[in-house]
Amino acid sequence: MRITEKLLVKDQLISFEVFPPKTDSAFDSIEWAVRELAAFNPDFMSVTYGAGGGTSEYTTKIASLIKNRLDTTALAHLTCASTPKEKIDSILHTLKENHIDNILPMRGDIPKDYIRPDGEYYTYAYELVSHIKEYGYFDIGGACYPECHPECDTLEKDIDNLKIKVDSGVDFLISQLFYDNDVFYSFLDKVRNKGITVPVFAGIMPVTNIKQIDRIISLSGTKLPDEMKTFLEKYKDSPEDLEKAGLDFAIKQINNLLSNGVNGIHIYTMNKPKTAKTVLKGIVR
């Protein structure tokens, strides 16, 4: 089922993000996690696309499992920075063959020391969005950044770029993770004032350990509210207490977002069914 169709029958969606394996040997464990997560009956599940395109076949395989064997709506990621145009058409054809009708096109990052294969490439996400729109068949998602894309100078310029992408054919947006809801509400006001009217899902990643939050900050520059800084410091030497505090924070954050009418919550599960289950139990709907 298309995600836009789901929004016609439900005001707010709850969804999960999972990542595919990097090797065949890891497939079974990730398939188990995906099956466990699908059993919680999310409105859809997105499957990421590895840096350098290294997991592209696994992305399709996991998305097909979600859609065709677990009877859950699937959203497949696709990046263009490391995927030649000719391969993109092949991937789109394979996704269509597998009845996967939701796709999230992104530019993506090129890993350090990665050598791109020969061929022509799209430079920006909006170009890939336009191509997929012409291809037809798919509901098209887009990524957005409440605290500004790390490579953009200002949030205002980033929203200008987002408008170009949305106008190229995006049907809904999923945000980068954030921990300060006021930042997200301010971002929503700005994008609506810019004339971006498509649904926006709030991306939430529950914090369960110190290494995780350090990596998040280094990659995205996400700001931490004082409440989070306090419990990270308080429980830095107590992993179990920190995990509980992180999950409690995520639940509180999600409930506030839902009560303020956001279109949906997209939970970055890190392939951890236990984390998703705890969060879902605490959501008030």
N, C-alpha and C positions, 0 to 999 in steps of 0.2 A: 504493500500500500504506500502511496506517496505521502510524504510528510505534510504537504499542504492539505491533503485530504483529511488527515488526522486532525488538523487544526480546525476543520470545519465542524467536527463533532466533539472536540474537547478544547476547553479554553486554555489549559495549561498541560504541557507534556513533560514527562520525566524520561530521560534517556541516558544511555551509558556510552562511554568511549572505551574501546579495547584496542590492543595492538597485536599484530600478527607475529608469529615466530620468525626468527632470523634463519633457522635451519630446520631441516626435516626432523632432526632428533628432538627438537623442542616442541614439535607440533602437538603431540598428544597431551602434554600438560596444559598448553594454552587452549586446546579444544575443550578440555575438561572445564577450565575456568569460564570459557564462553558459554558452555552449556549451563553451568551453575548460574551465571548472570542472567541468561535468557529466561531461566525458570522464575525469576522475579517479575517477569512480565513488563519490561520497560516498553515505552511507546516506540522507541527505535534504538538501534545500536549502531554506532559508527566504528569503522575499522581504519586505522591509520595506514599511511603509506611511508615506508622506511626511507630515511635519508639516502640519497643516491639511487632510489628506486629498487634497492636490493630486495625488498620484500613484496614487490608488486604482485607476483603470482600468489603469494600467501594472502595478500589483501583480498583478492578476488575469491580465493578458496574459503577464507573465513566468512566473508560477506555472503557467499552462497550457502554455507552451512547455516548461518543465522536466518536467511530468508527461506531457503527451500527445505531445510530439515528441522529447524526449530520454530518455524512459523512466526518469526519476528521481523519487523521492518528493518532493513539494513541500509546503511549509508556508507558508501565506499569513498575513501579519500583518494585524491589523485593529484600529484604535483608535476609541474612542468619544468622546473629548473634542471632536472637530471633525466627527463624523459623526452626523447625525440618525438617530433610531431607524428611521424609514421607509426611509432609504437603507441601513442595516445589513441589513435584511431583503432588499433587492434584491441587495446584494453577496453575502450567503449563498446566495441562489438562483443567482446567476451562478457562484459557486465550485462549487456542487453540479453545475450543468450541465456544468462543465468537469472533473468527476470529481476535484476537489481535495478530499481528505477529511481534511486536517490544517489546523488554524487556530490562530493565536496571538493571542488577544484581549488588548488592553492599554488602559489609559486614554489614554495618549499626552499630548503637550504641545500647548498652544495657542500658536502663534507670536505674538511681539509685534506689536501693531497688527492682528492678524487679527480679522476680523469674522465671527462664526459665522452661518451661514444660519439662518433661522427654523426652528423645530421643537423637538421634545423630544429630550433627550440623556440618556444614562446618565452618572452622575457618577463611578462607580468601576468598575474592571476586573471585580470580582466580579459586578456586575450584568450586564455584558455576557457573562461566562462563563455565568451562570445562564440567560440568554436563549438562548445558543447550545446549551446542554445540552438545553433544552426543544425547540429546533428539531430536534435529533437529527442523525444522519449523521456528524458530525465527531469526530475525535480532537482534544482541546483542550489546548494548551500554555499555560504561564504564565511570566511573567518573574519573576525573583527577584534579590535584591541582597545579595551576601555582605558588603558593607561598608555596608549600610543604604541605603534609598532616600533620595536627597538632600533630599526634603521631609519625611522622618520624623524625629522627635526622637531615637529610640533604636532600636537593632537589635532589641531585645526587642519593642517595639511593632510594628515592621515585620514581624517574624515572626508576631505575632498576626494582623496584617492578611493576611499570606500564607496562614495557616491558613484564614481565612474564604474566600479566593479558591479555594484547593484544594478545600475542602469544597463549594464551589459547582459543582464539576464538572471541575477541571483533572486531566488524565491524566499530565502530565509537566511538568517545569520546565526552563527554560534560564536560566542565570545571566548577569548583567551581567559585563562583563570585569573581570578582576582580575589582579594580577601576583605576589601572595604566596600560594602554595598553602596555607600554614598558616592564612591567613584563611579560605580556602574550606573546609578540613577542620573548622575550628572552627564555621563556619556550618552545615555538614552535621550536626554533632553537635547543634547547637541545634534545627534543624528536625526532626530525627528524634525528639529528646526532646519536641518539641511535638506529636508524633503525625502529622507529615507524612511519608508513606511512599512517595509517588510518585517515579519516577526523576528525578534531577537531572543535567542536562548542564552541564558547565563551559564557560563562554564565554571564549574566548581571542582576543585581538587582537594579532598580532605587531607590534612596533614597528619601523617602517622609516624614520622621519624625526623630527626634533625638533619640527616644527610639529604633527605628529600627536599626540605625547605631551602637548604643552602644551594642546591642545584637549581631550584625554581628561581631563586633570586638572581643567580648568576646568569641564567639563560634569558629571563624575561624582564628583570628589573622590577618585578611586582613589589608594591609597597605593603608593609605589614602594619596593621592597626595596633595600637598600644595593648589592647587586650591579648592579642596573639603574642606579641613580644613578651608580655608578662608570663604567660604559661610556658612559652618556650624556654625562658630563663629558669623558671621555677622547677620545671621537670626535665631539664637537660640531662640529668643523671639517672632518670627513672623512665625508661622506655615505655613501660606499660601505662604509667600515669600520663605521659605525654601523648600517647596514642588516644587514650580516652578523652583528654582535653581537646585534641585536634578533631576528633569525631563530633564531640559536643559542639564545638565551634562551627563545624560545617552544617550540622543540623540547625543550629540557631540562624546561621546565615541563610540557608535555604528557606526556612520558614518565613523569615522576614521578606525575602524576595517574592515568594508565592503570595503572601498577604498583601503585597504591593502590586500584584497583577502582572508580573512578568509572564511572557509567553511560554516559558518552560525552563527547566533546569537540565543541563547536560553535565553528568558526573564523570569526571576523569577517574576511572576505577583502578587504573594500573593493573588490570586483570586480577583484582582481589575481590572475590565474591563476599568474603566476610565483611570487608569495609562497606561495600554497597548495601549489604543486608542491614547492618547497623544503622546506616544513614536512613534507609527507607523506613525502618521501624520508627524513627523519630520524626518523620515528616508529617505535618498536619495538613490534611487536604479536605 
